[in-house]
Amino acid sequence: MHLTILVTGATGTVGREVVKQLSMYNGDIRVRAGVHSVIKGENLTRLPGVEIVEMDFEDKDSLQAAFTHVDKLFLITPFAKGQVHMAKTLVDEAKENGVKHIVKLSAMGADAEPPIMLGSWHREIEKYIEDSGIAYTFLRPASFMQNFVNYSASTIKSEGKVYLPTGDGKIGYIDVRDIAAVGVEVLTGEGHEGKIYELTGPEAISNGEAAQVLSEVTGKQVEFVDVPSDAARQAMIAQGAPDWMADAMIELYDVYKAGNSNQVFDSVQAVIDRKPHTFKQFAQDYKECFE
Ligand SMILES: NC(=O)c1ccc[n+]([C@@H]2O[C@H](COP(=O)([O-])OP(=O)(O)OC[C@H]3O[C@@H](n4cnc5c(N)ncnc54)[C@H](OP(=O)(O)O)[C@@H]3O)[C@@H](O)[C@H]2O)c1
C-alpha cells in the first residue's frame, strides 16, 4: 500500500526541498505538494511521483481536495500574523481526514522562557497538535543558512555587505537540505512519533564569521555590518514590513545577539546518520547566489 504525504508551503524554502527529497525516495510514496499558487508550483510537477494541489490556508473550503486520502502531513505555515490560526485549521482538517502523523516545521526555542513572539506561536501550534491525538514529530530548526540567499544576497552582490543587528552572537545555523533530509526520514522511517528534534548545523558561528567564510569562498570581500537594533527596525519598516513583523524580527535578533541561539545539537547525525552541512559547504554550494 502506498503512502500519500502532503507537504504544505511546498513552494517555500523548506517545503520545496522536502518535496524534492521525497520525490527521490526509493519507496512506494505519493507526494502531494500543497501550493498557494499553481504557477509558482508548476516546476514541482516535473519531479517523479509529485502532484500539486492548490490550497489557501485561510480558506477552509480549499483544503478538502488537498487532504483526501492523505496519510502523513509535513506541516509548514508561513511567517505571517495569522500563522497560528492557519496551522490550527490545517490540523483540524488533518483530524477530519484521518491523517496518521503530522511532522511540524517549528523553530528552535519554541518552548524557551521567557518566550518570544515567534517561539510562542510555534509552541501554541505544537500544543494544538499534541491535543489533537494525532501522532506528531516536531522539527525545531535554528536559523536557516539559506536566509543569506533569501535576505542578504542582494547587498552581498551589490555592496559586499551583510547588514544584521546581531553583534558577536553565535548562531547554530542549519542548512535547509538537512532539515528536509531529517523530515524525509521522519516521514518514511519508524520510531519518530512523539519526538522533538532541535536541529542545528555542526557549529555555531557569528555573522562576522559567516561573512568571512563568504569572503573566502567567493574571493571577494564580504563585510558584516552590525546594525543598531533601532536602525534595523526602521529599515524593515521602510522596506514595507508591518510593525508586528519588524518587532518580532528584532526580538529574535536580540536573542541571537545575546548568544542565546548558540547551542549545537547532534540530532541531524542521530536521525539521518550523517553530519549536517557546515556553513562553508553551504557557501560553496550556493556560491553563485553571492557573486
Ligand atoms: N527562516 C528561518 O531561519 C526559520 C528558522 C526556524 C523556523 N522557521 C519557520 O519556518 C516557517 C517558514 O518556512 P519557509 O521559510 O520554508 O517558508 P517560506 O519560504 O516563507 O514559504 C512559505 C510558503 O507558504 C506558502 N503560503 C503562504 N501563505 C499561504 C496561504 N495563505 N495558503 C497556502 N500557502 C501559503 C507560500 O506560498 P506563496 O509564496 O505562493 O504565498 C510558501 O510556499 C515559519 O513557520 C518560520 O517560523 C524559519
The ligand as an SDF file (V2000), in Angstrom:
LIG
                    3D

 48 52  0  0  0  0  0  0  0  0999 V2000
   13.9000   31.3280    8.2690 N   0  0  0  0  0  0  0  0  0  0  0  0
   14.3830   30.7560    9.3650 C   0  0  0  0  0  0  0  0  0  0  0  0
   15.5740   30.9120    9.6910 O   0  0  0  0  0  0  0  0  0  0  0  0
   13.4840   29.8910   10.2180 C   0  0  0  0  0  0  0  0  0  0  0  0
   14.0510   29.2130   11.2940 C   0  0  0  0  0  0  0  0  0  0  0  0
   13.2410   28.3800   12.0700 C   0  0  0  0  0  0  0  0  0  0  0  0
   11.8960   28.2200   11.7430 C   0  0  0  0  0  0  0  0  0  0  0  0
   11.3670   28.9070   10.6840 N   0  0  0  0  0  0  0  0  0  0  0  0
    9.9220   28.7160   10.3750 C   0  0  0  0  0  0  0  0  0  0  0  0
    9.8160   28.2120    9.0470 O   0  0  0  0  0  0  0  0  0  0  0  0
    8.4960   28.5360    8.5630 C   0  0  0  0  0  0  0  0  0  0  0  0
    8.6140   29.0960    7.1880 C   0  0  0  0  0  0  0  0  0  0  0  0
    9.2200   28.1340    6.3430 O   0  0  0  0  0  0  0  0  0  0  0  0
    9.8610   28.5860    4.9600 P   0  0  0  0  0  0  0  0  0  0  0  0
   10.9410   29.5820    5.2210 O   0  0  0  0  0  0  0  0  0  0  0  0
   10.1670   27.3650    4.1780 O   0  0  0  0  0  0  0  0  0  0  0  0
    8.6410   29.3650    4.3180 O   0  0  0  0  0  0  0  0  0  0  0  0
    8.6320   30.3740    3.0820 P   0  0  0  0  0  0  0  0  0  0  0  0
    9.8290   30.1750    2.2210 O   0  0  0  0  0  0  0  0  0  0  0  0
    8.3420   31.7320    3.6200 O   0  0  0  0  0  0  0  0  0  0  0  0
    7.3740   29.8290    2.2880 O   0  0  0  0  0  0  0  0  0  0  0  0
    6.0810   29.8880    2.8310 C   0  0  0  0  0  0  0  0  0  0  0  0
    5.1930   29.0040    1.9840 C   0  0  0  0  0  0  0  0  0  0  0  0
    3.8510   29.1020    2.4580 O   0  0  0  0  0  0  0  0  0  0  0  0
    3.0050   29.4420    1.3500 C   0  0  0  0  0  0  0  0  0  0  0  0
    1.8670   30.2230    1.8270 N   0  0  0  0  0  0  0  0  0  0  0  0
    1.8800   31.4770    2.3390 C   0  0  0  0  0  0  0  0  0  0  0  0
    0.6330   31.8550    2.6730 N   0  0  0  0  0  0  0  0  0  0  0  0
   -0.1880   30.8230    2.3320 C   0  0  0  0  0  0  0  0  0  0  0  0
   -1.5890   30.6140    2.3900 C   0  0  0  0  0  0  0  0  0  0  0  0
   -2.4120   31.5430    2.8830 N   0  0  0  0  0  0  0  0  0  0  0  0
   -2.0960   29.4500    1.9350 N   0  0  0  0  0  0  0  0  0  0  0  0
   -1.2740   28.4900    1.4170 C   0  0  0  0  0  0  0  0  0  0  0  0
    0.0740   28.6150    1.3330 N   0  0  0  0  0  0  0  0  0  0  0  0
    0.6010   29.7730    1.7940 C   0  0  0  0  0  0  0  0  0  0  0  0
    3.8930   30.2330    0.4170 C   0  0  0  0  0  0  0  0  0  0  0  0
    3.3700   30.2770   -0.8900 O   0  0  0  0  0  0  0  0  0  0  0  0
    3.3530   31.7040   -1.6870 P   0  0  0  0  0  0  0  0  0  0  0  0
    4.7560   32.2140   -1.6440 O   0  0  0  0  0  0  0  0  0  0  0  0
    2.8710   31.3490   -3.0390 O   0  0  0  0  0  0  0  0  0  0  0  0
    2.4140   32.5750   -0.9010 O   0  0  0  0  0  0  0  0  0  0  0  0
    5.1830   29.4040    0.5030 C   0  0  0  0  0  0  0  0  0  0  0  0
    5.0950   28.2380   -0.2620 O   0  0  0  0  0  0  0  0  0  0  0  0
    7.8860   29.5350    9.5340 C   0  0  0  0  0  0  0  0  0  0  0  0
    6.9680   28.8650   10.3650 O   0  0  0  0  0  0  0  0  0  0  0  0
    9.1080   30.0060   10.3310 C   0  0  0  0  0  0  0  0  0  0  0  0
    8.7580   30.4700   11.6360 O   0  0  0  0  0  0  0  0  0  0  0  0
   12.1240   29.7170    9.9010 C   0  0  0  0  0  0  0  0  0  0  0  0
  1  2  1  0
  2  3  2  0
  2  4  1  0
  4  5  1  0
  4 48  2  0
  5  6  2  0
  6  7  1  0
  7  8  2  0
  8  9  1  0
  8 48  1  0
  9 10  1  0
  9 46  1  0
 10 11  1  0
 11 12  1  0
 11 44  1  0
 12 13  1  0
 13 14  1  0
 14 15  2  0
 14 16  1  0
 14 17  1  0
 17 18  1  0
 18 19  2  0
 18 20  1  0
 18 21  1  0
 21 22  1  0
 22 23  1  0
 23 24  1  0
 23 42  1  0
 24 25  1  0
 25 26  1  0
 25 36  1  0
 26 27  1  0
 26 35  1  0
 27 28  2  0
 28 29  1  0
 29 30  1  0
 29 35  2  0
 30 31  1  0
 30 32  2  0
 32 33  1  0
 33 34  2  0
 34 35  1  0
 36 37  1  0
 36 42  1  0
 37 38  1  0
 38 39  2  0
 38 40  1  0
 38 41  1  0
 42 43  1  0
 44 45  1  0
 44 46  1  0
 46 47  1  0
M  CHG  2   8   1  16  -1
M  END
$$$$
